[in-house]
Amino acid sequence: MRRNAALFVAISLLSGLGGSAMALVAGVWVLDLTGSTGQAALAGLCVYVPVLAGPWLGGLLDRAPRRPLVIGVNLALAAALLCLLAVRGPDQTWLIFVVAAAYGVSYVLIDAGETALLPAALSPAQLADVNGWRSSAQEGMKLVAPLAGAGLYAWRGGYPVAVLSAAAPVLVALLYAALRLPATGGVPATADSPTSPPDPAAGRPPGLRAGLAALLGRRAVRVPVTLAAVSIAMSGFTTAALYTVVTTDLALPSTFLGVLASAQGGGSVLAGLAVGRLVDRWGAVAVGVAGTALFAAGCLGRCLPWSPVTVAASAVIGVGLPWTLVAAVTAVQTHTPPALLGRISGTANTLMFGPITLAIPLGSAAVRLGGRPPLVAAAVTCLVVALLVVAGRGRRPHAPDRSRRPGGGRGPSPNCGDGPRTVSARCRWRCGCRRPAS
C-alpha cells in the first residue's frame, strides 16, 4: 500500500509539472498571437468543455479495465501535445484550442480513472491523506512549473514547453503500469470478474441520471460537491479578470502570471499536507465551507492595487481551492460502490467543472467593466453559498451521518445517538446535529 501511495504522489507530481506549465503558456501564447485577453481566457474554456461529457466518459471506465485505459489516454495526450510544434503564427491559434480540448478529454478520463483506482490500490484509512498528498504534489508544481514554463516561453517560445508537457504523460503512463493492484483492482467488477455481484446499472448505458441519483441522494456527498462546483466555477469566472488586473491595473507583463501561479502553488502545498487530517477530524462539509470562504477572501485580496497583496491573495486561493476539491473527491470515494466509481466520478467532475464552461465566457465579457468587479462578484457568490450551508446545518434536526469512515474513524461522534446529552461543535459540523438525542 505504501508503494502505491508513493506512486500516486509521483504521478501527481509529473501531471502537475506538465499540466501547470501548459495551462499558463497556452493562455499567454494565445494572448501574444492575438492580443486579446478574452481569447486567452477562452483557451481555458476548451479544457473544461469535455467535462460536460463526464458521466458518459466515466462510464467507459466502468465497462473496461481502468488501468490500461488510463495508460492509453496518457500516451494519446503526449501525441496531441506534440502537435503544438506546428503552430507558426496567428493562423494556427486554432491548433492551441484543439490541443486544449484534447487536454480536457484526457483530464476527464484520467481524473475519473484515478478516483476509481485509488480505493482499489489503497486501504480506506489512506484515502483522505493520499488525496491531500496528491493535491499538495500536483498543485505544488505551481511553485516551479509556471515559472519554468514562462521562462522557457520567454526564452524559446512555446515549443520547448510543448515538448516538456508531452514527456510528462509518458512517464505517468509508466508509473501507472508499476502500480500493484489486487486481482480485480483497476477492473470494474461487472466487466472482468464473473464471481462479483452484478452491477444493477450494467444493463443500461451509463449516463447522467444514474450518476446524479447517486450523488444527490446523500447529503455527505451532495454538499461538498456543490461547494467545489461553485468555487471552481468562480475561479474560471475570474480568469480574464486576473489577466486584466495584472496587465492593466498593475501595469505588469503577462509573465507575472507565472509568479501568481507559483504563489498559488505554495498555498496548495500547505493545503494538501493538512487537508487529509482536517477532513478526517471535521468532515468533508466543514472543510469544503472553509475552502470556499478562503477562495472568496483571495478574490477580494486580488482587488487591491498592490502586487505583493495580489501574490498573497493567490497563496490564499491556493489553500482554498484544493480544500474544496479534496473534500468533494474524498466524499465521492467514501460513499460510492466500487463498480460505479467510474461513472459517478465522471458525473462529479461534470458537476464540479462543467459550470466553468459558462463561467469563463461570462467572465471574459464581464472584464469590460474592469478587472475588479468580477472578482468582487465571485467573492460574494462564494460567501453566500458557504453561509447557506452553515445556516442549513444549524436548522437540521438530529440526524447523524452513520457512514463508515476510512480506518474506522468516520461516522457520528460519541455525542451522537445514545451518547452524552450534549452536542459538541465537532458533532454539529460532522453530523449536522442541532440537539442531543432523546
Secondary structure as the mmCIF struct_conf table of DSSP 4:
data_model
#
loop_
_struct_conf.conf_type_id
_struct_conf.id
_struct_conf.beg_label_comp_id
_struct_conf.beg_label_asym_id
_struct_conf.beg_label_seq_id
_struct_conf.end_label_comp_id
_struct_conf.end_label_asym_id
_struct_conf.end_label_seq_id
HELX_RH_AL_P HELX_RH_AL_P1 ARG A 2 THR A 34
HELX_RH_AL_P HELX_RH_AL_P2 THR A 37 TYR A 48
HELX_RH_3T_P HELX_RH_3T_P1 VAL A 49 ALA A 53
HELX_RH_AL_P HELX_RH_AL_P3 GLY A 54 LEU A 61
TURN_TY1_P TURN_TY1_P1 ASP A 62 ARG A 63
BEND BEND1 ALA A 64 ALA A 64
HELX_RH_AL_P HELX_RH_AL_P4 ARG A 66 LEU A 82
HELX_RH_3T_P HELX_RH_3T_P2 CYS A 83 ALA A 86
BEND BEND2 GLY A 89 GLY A 89
HELX_RH_3T_P HELX_RH_3T_P3 PRO A 90 GLN A 92
HELX_RH_AL_P HELX_RH_AL_P5 THR A 93 ALA A 121
BEND BEND3 LEU A 122 LEU A 122
HELX_RH_3T_P HELX_RH_3T_P4 PRO A 124 GLN A 126
HELX_RH_AL_P HELX_RH_AL_P6 LEU A 127 GLY A 140
HELX_RH_3T_P HELX_RH_3T_P5 MET A 141 LEU A 143
TURN_TY1_P TURN_TY1_P2 VAL A 144 VAL A 144
HELX_RH_AL_P HELX_RH_AL_P7 ALA A 145 ARG A 156
HELX_RH_AL_P HELX_RH_AL_P8 GLY A 158 ALA A 177
TURN_TY1_P TURN_TY1_P3 ALA A 178 ALA A 178
TURN_TY1_P TURN_TY1_P4 ALA A 183 GLY A 186
BEND BEND4 VAL A 187 VAL A 187
HELX_RH_AL_P HELX_RH_AL_P9 ALA A 189 ASP A 192
TURN_TY1_P TURN_TY1_P5 PRO A 194 THR A 195
BEND BEND5 SER A 196 SER A 196
HELX_LH_PP_P HELX_LH_PP_P1 PRO A 197 ASP A 199
TURN_TY1_P TURN_TY1_P6 PRO A 200 GLY A 203
BEND BEND6 ARG A 204 ARG A 204
HELX_RH_AL_P HELX_RH_AL_P10 LEU A 208 LEU A 216
TURN_TY1_P TURN_TY1_P7 GLY A 217 GLY A 217
HELX_RH_AL_P HELX_RH_AL_P11 ARG A 219 PHE A 237
TURN_TY1_P TURN_TY1_P8 THR A 238 THR A 238
HELX_RH_AL_P HELX_RH_AL_P12 THR A 239 THR A 244
HELX_RH_PI_P HELX_RH_PI_P1 VAL A 245 ASP A 249
BEND BEND7 LEU A 250 LEU A 250
TURN_TY1_P TURN_TY1_P9 SER A 254 THR A 255
HELX_RH_AL_P HELX_RH_AL_P13 PHE A 256 TRP A 282
HELX_RH_AL_P HELX_RH_AL_P14 ALA A 284 GLY A 301
TURN_TY1_P TURN_TY1_P10 ARG A 302 CYS A 303
BEND BEND8 LEU A 304 PRO A 305
HELX_RH_AL_P HELX_RH_AL_P15 SER A 307 HIS A 335
BEND BEND9 THR A 336 THR A 336
HELX_RH_3T_P HELX_RH_3T_P6 PRO A 338 LEU A 340
HELX_RH_AL_P HELX_RH_AL_P16 LEU A 341 PHE A 353
TURN_TY1_P TURN_TY1_P11 GLY A 354 PRO A 355
HELX_RH_AL_P HELX_RH_AL_P17 ILE A 356 ALA A 366
HELX_RH_3T_P HELX_RH_3T_P7 VAL A 367 LEU A 369
BEND BEND10 GLY A 371 GLY A 371
HELX_RH_AL_P HELX_RH_AL_P18 ARG A 372 ARG A 395
BEND BEND11 HIS A 398 HIS A 398
HELX_LH_PP_P HELX_LH_PP_P2 SER A 403 ARG A 405
HELX_RH_3T_P HELX_RH_3T_P8 PRO A 406 GLY A 408
BEND BEND12 GLY A 411 GLY A 411
TURN_TY1_P TURN_TY1_P12 PRO A 414 ASN A 415
BEND BEND13 CYS A 416 CYS A 416
TURN_TY1_P TURN_TY1_P13 GLY A 417 ASP A 418
BEND BEND14 GLY A 419 GLY A 419
BEND BEND15 ARG A 421 ARG A 421
HELX_RH_AL_P HELX_RH_AL_P19 ALA A 425 CYS A 431
BEND BEND16 ARG A 435 ARG A 435
#
